[in-house]
């Protein structure tokens, strides 16, 4: 089941993020910034977990703008066993504008499998 929110990107927030990551980006909304958006969602299944980031994959169809409303959804899209008691969980963040997918970010985590 996907969690969804309407989000707008603030130029000031992007500049602050870029100062920490790569000051040469200025106010450009980078793919690495999009990867942080999943943290804006309430994920109770991760409440007692200490996930390890395994990989991230990005795709972006066009440049994102400031102060425009985007529909952002996050869902757990895959669970794959790693070894007994551990599993890879992949969350996919999708950014849409007027029902058109603008960007997608898949984040794969290694964590304790509660099953």
N, C-alpha and C positions, 0 to 999 in steps of 0.2 A: 504494500500500500504506500502510495506516495504522499509525502508532506508537501504542501504548496504554500507559497507566499507571493505577494506582490512586492517587488523591490525596485528601488531607484538607486543609481550609483551617484555618489557625491564626489565632486572633483576634489574637495578638501580631503576626504577619506582616502581617495586613490593616491593623491600626492603624499600623504602621510605614510601609506603603505610602501609606496615606491621609494621613499627616503630610506626605509629600512632595507629594502631588497635590492634596488638598483636606481639610484638617484637620476641616472640619465634618462629614465623613462618619463620623467615629468608627470603629466597627468594622463598618460596612456593607460587604459584598462588592459592589463596583461592577463595572459592565460593563468599565470601563477596566482593572481588575485582571485580569479574565478574559483580556483581550487580551494580557497579558504571559505567560500560561502556555505559549504555543507555544515560548517560549525554554527550557523545561524538557526539550525533546526534542532528541535527537541528529539533526541534519539534515546528513548529509555532503554533500549536493548544494549546500549553501550555504557550505561550508567556505572556499572561495576567492572568495567573493562579497562585495560590499558592497551589500546591498539598500537600496533607497529605498522607504520606506513610502508607498504611494499612497492606500489607503483601507482602512477597517475597517467591517464591518457586524456588528451584534449582534442577537441575539434571546434572550430569557430567559423561560421559561415560569413559573418561580416562584422565590422567594427561596432562595438557597443557605445551608446551615447550616455550623457549625463542627464539626470532628472527625468528620464523617460521611464514609464512603468514597464517592468518586465515580469512575466509570470515565471517564477523559479520553483522547480519541484525537485525533490530529493527522494529517491527510493532505493531500497535494498534490492539489487537486481540479480545477485548471484551469491551462492554459498558453495564453496568447494572444500572438501576435506584436505587437510595438509598431512597430519599425522594424528594418532589418537589424542583426543582432547583439544586439538587446534584446528582451525579452519580459516580459509581466506573468505572474506566477505567483501563484495564489491558494491559500492553505492554509486549511483549515477545521478548527477545533477544536470538538469535540463533547463535552459533559459529560452523562453519563448517571447515573441512580440507578436500580438494579434494571431495567435495559434501557429505561427511559423517558428520552427526551431532555429535559434540564432547561434547557440553554443551548447556544448555538451562536455562534461568532465566526469570521467570514471575514476574513482579512488578505491584501490584495493588495500584492505587492512588484514593483518594477521592477528587473530585473537583466540581466546579460549572459546571453545564451542560448548555452549550451555546444554546441548542435547545429550 
